[in-house]
C-alpha cells in the first residue's frame, strides 16, 4: 500500500494544472479545474482499484496546506456578504 502513495500528489497537481490550461483555452464553465480533476481522478482510482484512503495519504500535505487557505478566505467573504447578497444573480450566472 505504501508504494501507491508516492504518486498521488504529483497526479493531483498534474491533473489540476492541465485542467487549468483546458479551462483557460476553452472558457467553458463546466471545465472548472476542481471539477475536471475530480472527474479524472475518481475514475482512475476506481479503475486501478486504489482505495481513497491510500490516495489521500499521499496527497495529505496538499489538504493540510489548503485548510488554512480556506479559513483565511472565509473572513473577507463574510466582510463582503452585503455585496455578495446584492449581486447574487450576477455571481451565479
Backbone atoms as SQL, in Angstrom:
CREATE TABLE atoms (id INTEGER PRIMARY KEY, chain TEXT, resi INTEGER, resn TEXT, atom TEXT, x REAL, y REAL, z REAL);
INSERT INTO atoms VALUES
  (1, 'A', 1, 'UNK', 'N', 0.824, -1.200, 0.000),
  (2, 'A', 1, 'UNK', 'CA', 0.000, 0.000, 0.000),
  (3, 'A', 1, 'UNK', 'C', 0.867, 1.262, 0.000),
  (4, 'A', 2, 'UNK', 'N', 1.997, 1.226, 0.691),
  (5, 'A', 2, 'UNK', 'CA', 2.861, 2.402, 0.742),
  (6, 'A', 2, 'UNK', 'C', 3.414, 2.763, -0.633),
  (7, 'A', 3, 'UNK', 'N', 3.551, 1.776, -1.510),
  (8, 'A', 3, 'UNK', 'CA', 4.076, 2.056, -2.846),
  (9, 'A', 3, 'UNK', 'C', 3.098, 2.890, -3.663),
  (10, 'A', 4, 'UNK', 'N', 1.827, 2.861, -3.304),
  (11, 'A', 4, 'UNK', 'CA', 0.817, 3.591, -4.067),
  (12, 'A', 4, 'UNK', 'C', 0.736, 5.068, -3.719),
  (13, 'A', 5, 'UNK', 'N', 1.290, 5.467, -2.579),
  (14, 'A', 5, 'UNK', 'CA', 1.043, 6.843, -2.148),
  (15, 'A', 5, 'UNK', 'C', 2.005, 7.857, -2.737),
  (16, 'A', 6, 'UNK', 'N', 3.121, 7.467, -3.262),
  (17, 'A', 6, 'UNK', 'CA', 4.103, 8.437, -3.753),
  (18, 'A', 6, 'UNK', 'C', 3.595, 9.223, -4.952),
  (19, 'A', 7, 'UNK', 'N', 2.695, 8.663, -5.724),
  (20, 'A', 7, 'UNK', 'CA', 2.256, 9.287, -6.973),
  (21, 'A', 7, 'UNK', 'C', 1.011, 10.149, -6.804),
  (22, 'A', 8, 'UNK', 'N', 0.335, 10.084, -5.685),
  (23, 'A', 8, 'UNK', 'CA', -0.962, 10.767, -5.585),
  (24, 'A', 8, 'UNK', 'C', -0.843, 12.293, -5.605),
  (25, 'A', 9, 'UNK', 'N', 0.164, 12.849, -4.966),
  (26, 'A', 9, 'UNK', 'CA', 0.328, 14.307, -5.009),
  (27, 'A', 9, 'UNK', 'C', 0.714, 14.780, -6.408),
  (28, 'A', 10, 'UNK', 'N', 1.721, 14.169, -7.062),
  (29, 'A', 10, 'UNK', 'CA', 2.013, 14.605, -8.437),
  (30, 'A', 10, 'UNK', 'C', 0.833, 14.417, -9.389),
  (31, 'A', 11, 'UNK', 'N', 0.104, 13.313, -9.245),
  (32, 'A', 11, 'UNK', 'CA', -1.070, 13.088, -10.095),
  (33, 'A', 11, 'UNK', 'C', -2.085, 14.205, -9.911),
  (34, 'A', 12, 'UNK', 'N', -2.366, 14.544, -8.678),
  (35, 'A', 12, 'UNK', 'CA', -3.338, 15.596, -8.382),
  (36, 'A', 12, 'UNK', 'C', -2.905, 16.925, -8.991),
  (37, 'A', 13, 'UNK', 'N', -1.652, 17.273, -8.812),
  (38, 'A', 13, 'UNK', 'CA', -1.163, 18.554, -9.329),
  (39, 'A', 13, 'UNK', 'C', -1.129, 18.579, -10.852),
  (40, 'A', 14, 'UNK', 'N', -0.701, 17.491, -11.470),
  (41, 'A', 14, 'UNK', 'CA', -0.656, 17.432, -12.935),
  (42, 'A', 14, 'UNK', 'C', -2.054, 17.560, -13.523),
  (43, 'A', 15, 'UNK', 'N', -3.001, 16.814, -12.966),
  (44, 'A', 15, 'UNK', 'CA', -4.376, 16.867, -13.481),
  (45, 'A', 15, 'UNK', 'C', -4.969, 18.258, -13.262),
  (46, 'A', 16, 'UNK', 'N', -4.731, 18.846, -12.098),
  (47, 'A', 16, 'UNK', 'CA', -5.279, 20.168, -11.809),
  (48, 'A', 16, 'UNK', 'C', -4.725, 21.228, -12.766),
  (49, 'A', 17, 'UNK', 'N', -3.401, 21.242, -12.965),
  (50, 'A', 17, 'UNK', 'CA', -2.818, 22.261, -13.835),
  (51, 'A', 17, 'UNK', 'C', -3.160, 22.030, -15.304),
  (52, 'A', 18, 'UNK', 'N', -3.313, 20.787, -15.707),
  (53, 'A', 18, 'UNK', 'CA', -3.778, 20.506, -17.070),
  (54, 'A', 18, 'UNK', 'C', -5.215, 20.997, -17.238),
  (55, 'A', 19, 'UNK', 'N', -6.028, 20.812, -16.214),
  (56, 'A', 19, 'UNK', 'CA', -7.412, 21.284, -16.263),
  (57, 'A', 19, 'UNK', 'C', -7.469, 22.806, -16.294),
  (58, 'A', 20, 'UNK', 'N', -6.548, 23.467, -15.615),
  (59, 'A', 20, 'UNK', 'CA', -6.493, 24.935, -15.672),
  (60, 'A', 20, 'UNK', 'C', -6.199, 25.418, -17.083),
  (61, 'A', 21, 'UNK', 'N', -5.266, 24.750, -17.752),
  (62, 'A', 21, 'UNK', 'CA', -4.954, 25.122, -19.137),
  (63, 'A', 21, 'UNK', 'C', -6.159, 24.883, -20.039),
  (64, 'A', 22, 'UNK', 'N', -6.843, 23.779, -19.816),
  (65, 'A', 22, 'UNK', 'CA', -8.036, 23.453, -20.593),
  (66, 'A', 22, 'UNK', 'C', -9.117, 24.513, -20.381),
  (67, 'A', 23, 'UNK', 'N', -9.328, 24.905, -19.134),
  (68, 'A', 23, 'UNK', 'CA', -10.337, 25.922, -18.819),
  (69, 'A', 23, 'UNK', 'C', -9.967, 27.272, -19.422),
  (70, 'A', 24, 'UNK', 'N', -8.694, 27.623, -19.395),
  (71, 'A', 24, 'UNK', 'CA', -8.259, 28.903, -19.966),
  (72, 'A', 24, 'UNK', 'C', -8.408, 28.907, -21.482),
  (73, 'A', 25, 'UNK', 'N', -8.207, 27.767, -22.086),
  (74, 'A', 25, 'UNK', 'CA', -8.286, 27.702, -23.546),
  (75, 'A', 25, 'UNK', 'C', -9.727, 27.735, -24.047),
  (76, 'A', 26, 'UNK', 'N', -10.618, 26.986, -23.410),
  (77, 'A', 26, 'UNK', 'CA', -11.977, 26.843, -23.931),
  (78, 'A', 26, 'UNK', 'C', -13.019, 27.709, -23.237),
  (79, 'A', 27, 'UNK', 'N', -12.723, 28.260, -22.090),
  (80, 'A', 27, 'UNK', 'CA', -13.631, 29.177, -21.378),
  (81, 'A', 27, 'UNK', 'C', -15.054, 28.626, -21.255),
  (82, 'A', 28, 'UNK', 'N', -15.165, 27.361, -20.897),
  (83, 'A', 28, 'UNK', 'CA', -16.457, 26.714, -20.709),
  (84, 'A', 28, 'UNK', 'C', -16.651, 26.498, -19.211),
  (85, 'A', 29, 'UNK', 'N', -17.785, 26.926, -18.641),
  (86, 'A', 29, 'UNK', 'CA', -17.961, 26.886, -17.186),
  (87, 'A', 29, 'UNK', 'C', -17.796, 25.497, -16.556),
  (88, 'A', 30, 'UNK', 'N', -18.153, 24.455, -17.256),
  (89, 'A', 30, 'UNK', 'CA', -18.034, 23.115, -16.676),
  (90, 'A', 30, 'UNK', 'C', -16.604, 22.583, -16.696),
  (91, 'A', 31, 'UNK', 'N', -15.691, 23.336, -17.274),
  (92, 'A', 31, 'UNK', 'CA', -14.289, 22.936, -17.264),
  (93, 'A', 31, 'UNK', 'C', -13.559, 23.540, -16.065),
  (94, 'A', 32, 'UNK', 'N', -14.259, 23.672, -14.970),
  (95, 'A', 32, 'UNK', 'CA', -13.662, 24.134, -13.732),
  (96, 'A', 32, 'UNK', 'C', -12.558, 23.155, -13.334),
  (97, 'A', 33, 'UNK', 'N', -11.356, 23.642, -13.029),
  (98, 'A', 33, 'UNK', 'CA', -10.244, 22.736, -12.733),
  (99, 'A', 33, 'UNK', 'C', -10.516, 21.746, -11.597),
  (100, 'A', 34, 'UNK', 'N', -11.226, 22.171, -10.565),
  (101, 'A', 34, 'UNK', 'CA', -11.536, 21.238, -9.477),
  (102, 'A', 34, 'UNK', 'C', -12.488, 20.146, -9.941),
  (103, 'A', 35, 'UNK', 'N', -13.483, 20.525, -10.717),
  (104, 'A', 35, 'UNK', 'CA', -14.438, 19.548, -11.232),
  (105, 'A', 35, 'UNK', 'C', -13.761, 18.567, -12.181),
  (106, 'A', 36, 'UNK', 'N', -12.941, 19.082, -13.077),
  (107, 'A', 36, 'UNK', 'CA', -12.234, 18.215, -14.028),
  (108, 'A', 36, 'UNK', 'C', -11.294, 17.266, -13.287),
  (109, 'A', 37, 'UNK', 'N', -10.591, 17.772, -12.278),
  (110, 'A', 37, 'UNK', 'CA', -9.682, 16.918, -11.507),
  (111, 'A', 37, 'UNK', 'C', -10.444, 15.783, -10.834),
  (112, 'A', 38, 'UNK', 'N', -11.609, 16.080, -10.278),
  (113, 'A', 38, 'UNK', 'CA', -12.413, 15.020, -9.660),
  (114, 'A', 38, 'UNK', 'C', -12.886, 14.012, -10.694),
  (115, 'A', 39, 'UNK', 'N', -13.334, 14.515, -11.842),
  (116, 'A', 39, 'UNK', 'CA', -13.849, 13.636, -12.895),
  (117, 'A', 39, 'UNK', 'C', -12.744, 12.735, -13.450),
  (118, 'A', 40, 'UNK', 'N', -11.513, 13.176, -13.398),
  (119, 'A', 40, 'UNK', 'CA', -10.396, 12.358, -13.887),
  (120, 'A', 40, 'UNK', 'C', -9.877, 11.420, -12.798),
  (121, 'A', 41, 'UNK', 'N', -9.684, 11.927, -11.594),
  (122, 'A', 41, 'UNK', 'CA', -9.034, 11.141, -10.543),
  (123, 'A', 41, 'UNK', 'C', -9.944, 10.055, -9.978),
  (124, 'A', 42, 'UNK', 'N', -11.222, 10.340, -9.778),
  (125, 'A', 42, 'UNK', 'CA', -12.124, 9.328, -9.202),
  (126, 'A', 42, 'UNK', 'C', -12.220, 8.089, -10.089),
  (127, 'A', 43, 'UNK', 'N', -12.482, 8.228, -11.391),
  (128, 'A', 43, 'UNK', 'CA', -12.491, 7.010, -12.222),
  (129, 'A', 43, 'UNK', 'C', -11.127, 6.313, -12.263),
  (130, 'A', 44, 'UNK', 'N', -10.042, 7.096, -12.228),
  (131, 'A', 44, 'UNK', 'CA', -8.709, 6.494, -12.201),
  (132, 'A', 44, 'UNK', 'C', -8.549, 5.603, -10.973),
  (133, 'A', 45, 'UNK', 'N', -8.965, 6.095, -9.813),
  (134, 'A', 45, 'UNK', 'CA', -8.874, 5.297, -8.593),
  (135, 'A', 45, 'UNK', 'C', -9.758, 4.058, -8.675),
  (136, 'A', 46, 'UNK', 'N', -10.943, 4.221, -9.234),
  (137, 'A', 46, 'UNK', 'CA', -11.857, 3.079, -9.351),
  (138, 'A', 46, 'UNK', 'C', -11.312, 2.032, -10.321),
  (139, 'A', 47, 'UNK', 'N', -10.768, 2.473, -11.445),
  (140, 'A', 47, 'UNK', 'CA', -10.255, 1.532, -12.446),
  (141, 'A', 47, 'UNK', 'C', -9.007, 0.799, -11.969),
  (142, 'A', 48, 'UNK', 'N', -8.185, 1.471, -11.199),
  (143, 'A', 48, 'UNK', 'CA', -6.956, 0.837, -10.722),
  (144, 'A', 48, 'UNK', 'C', -7.154, 0.082, -9.412),
  (145, 'A', 49, 'UNK', 'N', -8.312, 0.247, -8.782),
  (146, 'A', 49, 'UNK', 'CA', -8.590, -0.456, -7.532),
  (147, 'A', 49, 'UNK', 'C', -7.860, 0.120, -6.329),
  (148, 'A', 50, 'UNK', 'N', -7.423, 1.349, -6.441),
  (149, 'A', 50, 'UNK', 'CA', -6.715, 2.000, -5.336),
  (150, 'A', 50, 'UNK', 'C', -7.746, 2.663, -4.430),
  (151, 'A', 51, 'UNK', 'N', -7.614, 2.429, -3.133),
  (152, 'A', 51, 'UNK', 'CA', -8.582, 2.995, -2.197),
  (153, 'A', 51, 'UNK', 'C', -8.353, 4.495, -2.035),
  (154, 'A', 52, 'UNK', 'N', -9.420, 5.182, -1.663),
  (155, 'A', 52, 'UNK', 'CA', -9.307, 6.621, -1.438),
  (156, 'A', 52, 'UNK', 'C', -8.369, 6.905, -0.267),
  (157, 'A', 53, 'UNK', 'N', -8.404, 6.057, 0.756),
  (158, 'A', 53, 'UNK', 'CA', -7.520, 6.256, 1.909),
  (159, 'A', 53, 'UNK', 'C', -6.054, 6.239, 1.493),
  (160, 'A', 54, 'UNK', 'N', -5.714, 5.311, 0.614),
  (161, 'A', 54, 'UNK', 'CA', -4.343, 5.226, 0.118),
  (162, 'A', 54, 'UNK', 'C', -3.985, 6.474, -0.691),
  (163, 'A', 55, 'UNK', 'N', -4.893, 6.909, -1.538),
  (164, 'A', 55, 'UNK', 'CA', -4.679, 8.123, -2.337),
  (165, 'A', 55, 'UNK', 'C', -4.530, 9.342, -1.424),
  (166, 'A', 56, 'UNK', 'N', -5.395, 9.439, -0.425),
  (167, 'A', 56, 'UNK', 'CA', -5.394, 10.605, 0.454),
  (168, 'A', 56, 'UNK', 'C', -4.107, 10.704, 1.265),
  (169, 'A', 57, 'UNK', 'N', -3.563, 9.564, 1.678),
  (170, 'A', 57, 'UNK', 'CA', -2.318, 9.591, 2.452),
  (171, 'A', 57, 'UNK', 'C', -1.193, 10.247, 1.663),
  (172, 'A', 58, 'UNK', 'N', -1.172, 10.028, 0.374),
  (173, 'A', 58, 'UNK', 'CA', -0.126, 10.617, -0.449),
  (174, 'A', 58, 'UNK', 'C', -0.324, 12.088, -0.737),
  (175, 'A', 59, 'UNK', 'N', -1.556, 12.534, -0.744),
  (176, 'A', 59, 'UNK', 'CA', -1.829, 13.946, -1.047),
  (177, 'A', 59, 'UNK', 'C', -2.280, 14.714, 0.192),
  (178, 'A', 60, 'UNK', 'N', -2.028, 14.145, 1.357),
  (179, 'A', 60, 'UNK', 'CA', -2.459, 14.773, 2.603),
  (180, 'A', 60, 'UNK', 'C', -1.787, 16.128, 2.834),
  (181, 'A', 61, 'UNK', 'N', -0.558, 16.270, 2.374),
  (182, 'A', 61, 'UNK', 'CA', 0.139, 17.544, 2.543),
  (183, 'A', 61, 'UNK', 'C', -0.599, 18.664, 1.804),
  (184, 'A', 62, 'UNK', 'N', -1.162, 18.355, 0.654),
  (185, 'A', 62, 'UNK', 'CA', -1.934, 19.347, -0.095),
  (186, 'A', 62, 'UNK', 'C', -3.175, 19.760, 0.691),
  (187, 'A', 63, 'UNK', 'N', -3.839, 18.802, 1.288),
  (188, 'A', 63, 'UNK', 'CA', -5.006, 19.079, 2.119),
  (189, 'A', 63, 'UNK', 'C', -4.615, 19.943, 3.319),
  (190, 'A', 64, 'UNK', 'N', -3.480, 19.626, 3.929),
  (191, 'A', 64, 'UNK', 'CA', -3.026, 20.403, 5.082),
  (192, 'A', 64, 'UNK', 'C', -2.706, 21.851, 4.712),
  (193, 'A', 65, 'UNK', 'N', -2.257, 22.078, 3.496),
  (194, 'A', 65, 'UNK', 'CA', -1.970, 23.442, 3.052),
  (195, 'A', 65, 'UNK', 'C', -3.237, 24.194, 2.650),
  (196, 'A', 66, 'UNK', 'N', -4.227, 23.479, 2.158),
  (197, 'A', 66, 'UNK', 'CA', -5.460, 24.128, 1.705),
  (198, 'A', 66, 'UNK', 'C', -6.384, 24.524, 2.855),
  (199, 'A', 67, 'UNK', 'N', -6.366, 23.789, 3.946),
  (200, 'A', 67, 'UNK', 'CA', -7.279, 24.089, 5.050),
  (201, 'A', 67, 'UNK', 'C', -7.109, 25.506, 5.598),
  (202, 'A', 68, 'UNK', 'N', -5.894, 25.969, 5.906),
  (203, 'A', 68, 'UNK', 'CA', -5.773, 27.355, 6.379),
  (204, 'A', 68, 'UNK', 'C', -6.153, 28.383, 5.315),
  (205, 'A', 69, 'UNK', 'N', -5.910, 28.053, 4.054),
  (206, 'A', 69, 'UNK', 'CA', -6.272, 28.982, 2.979),
  (207, 'A', 69, 'UNK', 'C', -7.783, 29.158, 2.903),
  (208, 'A', 70, 'UNK', 'N', -8.519, 28.082, 3.082),
  (209, 'A', 70, 'UNK', 'CA', -9.985, 28.156, 3.051),
  (210, 'A', 70, 'UNK', 'C', -10.492, 28.995, 4.220),
  (211, 'A', 71, 'UNK', 'N', -9.931, 28.781, 5.379),
  (212, 'A', 71, 'UNK', 'CA', -10.337, 29.556, 6.554),
  (213, 'A', 71, 'UNK', 'C', -9.985, 31.027, 6.366),
  (214, 'A', 72, 'UNK', 'N', -8.811, 31.300, 5.806),
  (215, 'A', 72, 'UNK', 'CA', -8.398, 32.687, 5.581),
  (216, 'A', 72, 'UNK', 'C', -9.296, 33.378, 4.561),
  (217, 'A', 73, 'UNK', 'N', -9.844, 32.644, 3.628),
  (218, 'A', 73, 'UNK', 'CA', -10.741, 33.219, 2.629),
  (219, 'A', 73, 'UNK', 'C', -12.127, 33.495, 3.209),
  (220, 'A', 74, 'UNK', 'N', -12.515, 32.772, 4.225),
  (221, 'A', 74, 'UNK', 'CA', -13.861, 32.913, 4.778),
  (222, 'A', 74, 'UNK', 'C', -14.098, 34.296, 5.386),
  (223, 'A', 75, 'UNK', 'N', -13.132, 34.849, 6.064),
  (224, 'A', 75, 'UNK', 'CA', -13.339, 36.140, 6.724),
  (225, 'A', 75, 'UNK', 'C', -13.575, 37.279, 5.734),
  (226, 'A', 76, 'UNK', 'N', -12.749, 37.446, 4.687),
  (227, 'A', 76, 'UNK', 'CA', -13.056, 38.509, 3.712),
  (228, 'A', 76, 'UNK', 'C', -14.405, 38.304, 3.022),
  (229, 'A', 77, 'UNK', 'N', -14.774, 37.052, 2.778),
  (230, 'A', 77, 'UNK', 'CA', -16.095, 36.805, 2.193),
  (231, 'A', 77, 'UNK', 'C', -17.197, 37.232, 3.151),
  (232, 'A', 78, 'UNK', 'N', -17.024, 36.949, 4.430),
  (233, 'A', 78, 'UNK', 'CA', -18.002, 37.360, 5.425),
  (234, 'A', 78, 'UNK', 'C', -18.106, 38.881, 5.484),
  (235, 'A', 79, 'UNK', 'N', -16.977, 39.569, 5.397),
  (236, 'A', 79, 'UNK', 'CA', -16.992, 41.035, 5.424),
  (237, 'A', 79, 'UNK', 'C', -17.720, 41.623, 4.220),
  (238, 'A', 80, 'UNK', 'N', -17.691, 40.943, 3.100),
  (239, 'A', 80, 'UNK', 'CA', -18.327, 41.433, 1.875),
  (240, 'A', 80, 'UNK', 'C', -19.686, 40.783, 1.625),
  (241, 'A', 81, 'UNK', 'N', -20.251, 40.171, 2.637),
  (242, 'A', 81, 'UNK', 'CA', -21.512, 39.455, 2.479),
  (243, 'A', 81, 'UNK', 'C', -22.629, 40.353, 1.960),
  (244, 'A', 82, 'UNK', 'N', -22.666, 41.603, 2.375),
  (245, 'A', 82, 'UNK', 'CA', -23.712, 42.510, 1.893),
  (246, 'A', 82, 'UNK', 'C', -23.598, 42.730, 0.382),
  (247, 'A', 83, 'UNK', 'N', -22.374, 42.834, -0.132),
  (248, 'A', 83, 'UNK', 'CA', -22.195, 42.998, -1.580),
  (249, 'A', 83, 'UNK', 'C', -22.512, 41.706, -2.330),
  (250, 'A', 84, 'UNK', 'N', -22.162, 40.595, -1.740),
  (251, 'A', 84, 'UNK', 'CA', -22.471, 39.305, -2.369),
  (252, 'A', 84, 'UNK', 'C', -23.978, 39.117, -2.463),
  (253, 'A', 85, 'UNK', 'N', -24.689, 39.449, -1.403),
  (254, 'A', 85, 'UNK', 'CA', -26.157, 39.325, -1.430),
  (255, 'A', 85, 'UNK', 'C', -26.776, 40.274, -2.452),
  (256, 'A', 86, 'UNK', 'N', -26.215, 41.461, -2.581),
  (257, 'A', 86, 'UNK', 'CA', -26.759, 42.443, -3.525),
  (258, 'A', 86, 'UNK', 'C', -26.528, 42.027, -4.973),
  (259, 'A', 87, 'UNK', 'N', -25.485, 41.262, -5.219),
  (260, 'A', 87, 'UNK', 'CA', -25.130, 40.885, -6.595),
  (261, 'A', 87, 'UNK', 'C', -25.214, 39.382, -6.836),
  (262, 'A', 88, 'UNK', 'N', -26.033, 38.682, -6.102),
  (263, 'A', 88, 'UNK', 'CA', -26.059, 37.221, -6.188),
  (264, 'A', 88, 'UNK', 'C', -26.455, 36.714, -7.565),
  (265, 'A', 89, 'UNK', 'N', -27.331, 37.417, -8.265),
  (266, 'A', 89, 'UNK', 'CA', -27.743, 36.956, -9.601),
  (267, 'A', 89, 'UNK', 'C', -26.580, 36.990, -10.587),
  (268, 'A', 90, 'UNK', 'N', -25.816, 38.070, -10.571),
  (269, 'A', 90, 'UNK', 'CA', -24.681, 38.143, -11.500),
  (270, 'A', 90, 'UNK', 'C', -23.559, 37.190, -11.095),
  (271, 'A', 91, 'UNK', 'N', -23.455, 36.855, -9.831),
  (272, 'A', 91, 'UNK', 'CA', -22.442, 35.894, -9.383),
  (273, 'A', 91, 'UNK', 'C', -22.788, 34.495, -9.874),
  (274, 'A', 92, 'UNK', 'N', -24.044, 34.144, -9.822),
  (275, 'A', 92, 'UNK', 'CA', -24.478, 32.795, -10.208),
  (276, 'A', 92, 'UNK', 'C', -24.435, 32.594, -11.717),
  (277, 'A', 93, 'UNK', 'N', -24.750, 33.635, -12.473),
  (278, 'A', 93, 'UNK', 'CA', -24.797, 33.462, -13.937),
  (279, 'A', 93, 'UNK', 'C', -23.460, 33.629, -14.586);
